[in-house]
Amino acid sequence: MMSNSRLLWSSMTVTAALMLSACSQPANETADTNADAPAAETAGKTIRIATEGAYPPFNYTNADGSLGGFDIDVANALCEQMQADCEIVAQDWDGIIPGLLAQKYDAVIAGMSITAERQEKVDFSEPYFANTMVWLTKTDGSFDPTSVENLTLGGQRSTTPGAYLQDNYEGKDGNTVQLYDNYDNAYLDLKSGRSDAVLAEKVSAKSWLADNTEGFGIVGDEIDNDDNIAIAVRKGDSLKEDFNKALSEIRSNGELARLEQMNFGQ
């Protein structure tokens, strides 16, 4: 039989060991919990994103019906950074903001410029691209961007170049402005001679010229109208800040620059 003093010492030794074990256990559990914690509040969240699908190289529809372009690449990079499940859908340009407001989708990533008029209806993220405008026309010397008179000028409806045309040329010096649902139709009329020049974003014009170099080109200087492209969300939606955080990450790690190079070249 064990003496009382030895029994007491043994009991104290076991108690101390259990206390040491108990003290070390929560730290391991905490570490495991943090390791499994979501890296972003949007992790696992489903986000529905609209794009136009008819504005290359920002966004376009492939022959198999899939969507491609810079906007789609940016959207996918942001969703990966946010650990979100994203669905990207095509929507006609004229209905793209009404569709957002009607909650058909959660955000618009479609080469959309920040304008005062749009800011009355939606919130914008930080810009992910800055644009300039150019004149696209015949290179035979028939168009002088410093003296635009008695001409038919094309552009896309509900865009910053379209608004610029209406504000500066419609009904002035004999000019007529023709706006189209998309740039593809504007370029078709330019090529067929039904318009004299198209005012477009530089990257869009360069994309079209890649397959239409003969007889057409960019004429005159670029026009910097402080055109910043961003993501649109509904007013007051916290998704704006989620996108801003993800944009900051893909900008700082070089992914955004890589996507620009991949889609726009130099």
C-alpha positions as CSV (number, residue, x, y, z in Angstrom):
1,M,0.0,0.0,0.0
2,M,1.3,3.5,-1.0
3,S,1.9,5.9,1.9
4,N,-0.1,9.1,2.2
5,S,2.9,11.4,1.4
6,R,3.8,9.4,-1.8
7,L,0.1,9.3,-2.8
8,L,-0.1,13.1,-2.5
9,W,3.1,13.6,-4.6
10,S,1.9,11.3,-7.3
11,S,-1.5,13.1,-7.5
12,M,0.2,16.4,-7.7
13,T,2.5,15.2,-10.6
14,V,-0.5,13.9,-12.6
15,T,-2.4,17.1,-12.1
16,A,0.5,19.2,-13.2
17,A,0.9,17.1,-16.4
18,L,-2.8,17.5,-17.2
19,M,-2.6,21.2,-16.7
20,L,0.4,21.5,-19.1
21,S,-1.5,19.4,-21.6
22,A,-4.6,21.5,-21.3
23,C,-2.6,24.8,-21.7
24,S,-1.0,23.7,-24.9
25,Q,-4.2,22.3,-26.6
26,P,-6.1,25.5,-27.3
27,A,-3.2,27.0,-29.2
28,N,-3.2,24.0,-31.6
29,E,-7.0,24.2,-32.0
30,T,-6.8,28.0,-32.7
31,A,-4.1,27.5,-35.3
32,D,-6.2,24.8,-37.1
33,T,-9.3,27.1,-37.0
34,N,-7.4,30.0,-38.5
35,A,-5.9,27.8,-41.2
36,D,-9.4,26.8,-42.2
37,A,-10.9,30.3,-42.0
38,P,-12.1,31.8,-45.4
39,A,-9.5,34.2,-46.9
40,A,-12.3,36.5,-48.0
41,E,-15.8,37.3,-46.9
42,T,-17.0,36.4,-50.5
43,A,-15.5,32.9,-50.3
44,G,-18.1,30.5,-51.6
45,K,-20.5,33.3,-52.5
46,T,-22.3,33.1,-55.9
47,I,-21.9,36.4,-57.9
48,R,-23.7,36.9,-61.2
49,I,-21.9,39.3,-63.5
50,A,-23.2,40.8,-66.8
51,T,-21.1,41.8,-69.8
52,E,-22.1,42.9,-73.3
53,G,-20.4,40.2,-75.4
54,A,-20.1,42.5,-78.4
55,Y,-17.3,45.0,-77.6
56,P,-14.0,43.4,-78.6
57,P,-11.3,43.3,-77.2
58,F,-13.1,44.1,-73.9
59,N,-15.7,41.5,-74.4
60,Y,-17.0,39.3,-77.2
61,T,-18.9,36.1,-78.0
62,N,-17.0,33.2,-79.4
63,A,-18.3,30.9,-82.1
64,D,-19.2,28.3,-79.5
65,G,-21.3,30.9,-77.6
66,S,-18.7,31.3,-74.8
67,L,-17.6,34.8,-73.7
68,G,-14.1,36.1,-74.0
69,G,-12.0,39.3,-73.8
70,F,-10.3,41.5,-71.2
71,D,-13.5,42.0,-69.1
72,I,-14.1,38.3,-68.8
73,D,-10.4,37.7,-67.9
74,V,-10.6,40.5,-65.2
75,A,-13.9,39.1,-63.9
76,N,-12.4,35.6,-63.5
77,A,-9.3,36.9,-61.9
78,L,-11.3,38.9,-59.4
79,C,-13.6,36.0,-58.6
80,E,-10.6,33.7,-58.0
81,Q,-9.1,36.4,-55.7
82,M,-12.4,36.7,-53.8
83,Q,-12.8,32.9,-53.8
84,A,-16.3,33.4,-55.2
85,D,-18.4,31.3,-57.5
86,C,-19.1,33.6,-60.5
87,E,-21.4,33.3,-63.4
88,I,-20.9,35.6,-66.3
89,V,-23.8,36.3,-68.6
90,A,-24.3,38.4,-71.8
91,Q,-26.7,41.4,-71.8
92,D,-27.4,43.9,-74.6
93,W,-25.8,47.2,-73.8
94,D,-28.9,49.4,-73.7
95,G,-30.4,47.1,-71.1
96,I,-27.3,46.4,-69.0
97,I,-27.9,49.0,-66.2
98,P,-31.7,48.4,-66.1
99,G,-30.9,44.7,-65.7
100,L,-28.6,45.4,-62.8
101,L,-31.2,47.6,-61.1
102,A,-33.8,44.8,-61.7
103,Q,-31.5,42.4,-59.8
104,K,-31.0,40.1,-62.9
105,Y,-27.3,40.1,-61.9
106,D,-25.1,41.5,-59.2
107,A,-22.5,43.5,-61.1
108,V,-21.5,44.7,-64.6
109,I,-18.0,44.2,-66.0
110,A,-18.4,45.4,-69.5
111,G,-15.9,48.1,-70.4
112,M,-18.3,50.6,-68.7
113,S,-17.0,54.1,-68.2
114,I,-17.7,56.1,-65.1
115,T,-20.0,59.0,-65.9
116,A,-21.9,61.4,-63.8
117,E,-25.2,60.2,-65.3
118,R,-24.5,56.6,-64.5
119,Q,-23.3,57.5,-61.0
120,E,-26.8,58.7,-60.3
121,K,-28.1,55.1,-60.8
122,V,-25.2,52.8,-59.7
123,D,-22.0,52.7,-57.6
124,F,-18.7,52.1,-59.3
125,S,-15.6,50.3,-58.1
126,E,-12.1,51.8,-58.5
127,P,-11.2,51.9,-62.2
128,Y,-9.5,48.9,-63.7
129,F,-8.6,50.5,-67.1
130,A,-8.2,54.0,-68.5
131,N,-9.3,54.7,-72.1
132,T,-8.7,57.3,-74.8
133,M,-10.7,58.0,-78.0
134,V,-9.5,58.0,-81.6
135,W,-10.9,58.7,-85.0
136,L,-11.1,55.6,-87.2
137,T,-11.5,56.4,-90.9
138,K,-10.1,56.0,-94.4
139,T,-6.4,56.8,-94.8
140,D,-6.8,58.5,-98.2
141,G,-6.6,62.0,-96.6
142,S,-10.3,62.7,-97.0
143,F,-10.8,63.2,-93.3
144,D,-9.2,66.0,-91.3
145,P,-9.9,65.7,-87.5
146,T,-9.1,69.4,-87.1
147,S,-11.8,70.5,-89.6
148,V,-14.8,68.2,-89.4
149,E,-17.6,69.5,-91.6
150,N,-20.5,68.1,-93.6
151,L,-19.7,64.5,-92.6
152,T,-21.6,61.5,-91.2
153,L,-19.9,60.4,-87.9
154,G,-20.5,57.0,-86.3
155,G,-20.3,55.7,-82.8
156,Q,-22.0,53.5,-80.3
157,R,-25.1,54.5,-78.4
158,S,-24.9,55.1,-74.6
159,T,-21.1,55.4,-74.6
160,T,-18.7,58.2,-73.8
161,P,-17.6,58.6,-77.4
162,G,-21.2,58.6,-78.5
163,A,-22.0,61.4,-76.0
164,Y,-18.9,63.2,-77.1
165,L,-20.1,63.1,-80.8
166,Q,-23.6,64.4,-79.9
167,D,-22.2,67.2,-77.7
168,N,-19.6,68.4,-80.1
169,Y,-20.7,67.5,-83.7
170,E,-24.5,66.7,-83.9
171,G,-26.1,69.4,-86.1
172,K,-22.9,71.5,-86.1
173,D,-21.0,72.5,-89.3
174,G,-23.3,70.4,-91.3
175,N,-22.4,67.2,-89.5
176,T,-24.7,64.2,-88.8
177,V,-24.1,61.8,-85.9
178,Q,-25.2,58.1,-86.4
179,L,-25.2,56.0,-83.3
180,Y,-25.4,52.2,-83.3
181,D,-26.3,49.4,-80.9
182,N,-22.7,48.2,-81.0
183,Y,-19.4,49.1,-82.6
184,D,-19.6,46.2,-85.0
185,N,-22.4,47.9,-86.9
186,A,-20.7,51.3,-86.8
187,Y,-17.6,49.7,-88.4
188,L,-19.7,48.0,-91.0
189,D,-21.2,51.3,-92.1
190,L,-17.7,52.9,-92.1
191,K,-16.3,50.1,-94.3
192,S,-19.3,50.3,-96.7
193,G,-19.0,54.1,-97.0
194,R,-22.2,54.9,-95.3
195,S,-20.3,57.0,-92.7
196,D,-17.1,59.0,-93.0
197,A,-15.5,58.3,-89.6
198,V,-16.1,56.5,-86.3
199,L,-15.1,57.8,-83.0
200,A,-14.2,54.9,-80.7
201,E,-12.1,53.8,-77.8
202,K,-8.5,53.3,-78.9
203,V,-8.4,49.6,-78.0
204,S,-11.6,48.9,-79.8
205,A,-10.4,50.7,-82.9
206,K,-7.1,48.8,-82.9
207,S,-8.9,45.5,-82.5
208,W,-11.0,46.2,-85.6
209,L,-8.0,47.4,-87.6
210,A,-6.2,44.1,-86.9
211,D,-8.5,42.5,-89.5
212,N,-9.2,45.6,-91.6
213,T,-5.8,47.3,-92.2
214,E,-6.2,48.0,-95.9
215,G,-7.4,51.6,-96.5
216,F,-8.3,52.3,-92.9
217,G,-6.5,53.6,-89.9
218,I,-6.4,55.9,-86.9
219,V,-6.2,59.5,-88.0
220,G,-5.2,62.4,-85.8
221,D,-4.2,62.5,-82.1
222,E,-5.8,60.5,-79.3
223,I,-8.5,62.3,-77.4
224,D,-8.1,62.0,-73.6
225,N,-11.5,62.6,-72.1
226,D,-10.7,61.2,-68.6
227,D,-12.4,57.9,-69.5
228,N,-12.1,55.5,-66.6
229,I,-13.6,52.0,-66.8
230,A,-14.9,50.3,-63.6
231,I,-17.3,47.7,-62.2
232,A,-20.9,48.8,-61.6
233,V,-23.0,47.5,-58.7
234,R,-26.3,48.6,-57.2
235,K,-26.2,51.6,-54.9
236,G,-25.0,50.8,-51.4
237,D,-24.0,47.3,-52.2
238,S,-21.0,46.1,-50.1
239,L,-19.9,44.1,-53.1
240,K,-18.2,47.3,-54.3
241,E,-15.7,47.1,-51.5
242,D,-15.1,43.4,-52.1
243,F,-14.3,44.2,-55.7
244,N,-12.0,47.1,-54.7
245,K,-10.0,44.8,-52.4
246,A,-9.6,42.2,-55.1
247,L,-8.7,44.8,-57.7
248,S,-6.0,46.1,-55.3
249,E,-4.6,42.6,-55.0
250,I,-4.5,41.8,-58.8
251,R,-3.0,45.2,-59.5
252,S,-0.2,44.8,-56.9
253,N,0.6,41.2,-57.8
254,G,0.9,42.1,-61.6
255,E,-2.0,40.0,-62.8
256,L,-4.0,43.0,-64.1
257,A,-1.0,44.3,-66.1
258,R,-0.5,40.7,-67.5
259,L,-4.2,40.6,-68.6
260,E,-3.8,44.0,-70.3
261,Q,-0.8,42.8,-72.2
262,M,-2.5,39.6,-73.2
263,N,-5.6,41.3,-74.5
264,F,-4.3,44.6,-75.8
265,G,-0.6,44.0,-76.6
266,Q,1.5,47.2,-76.6
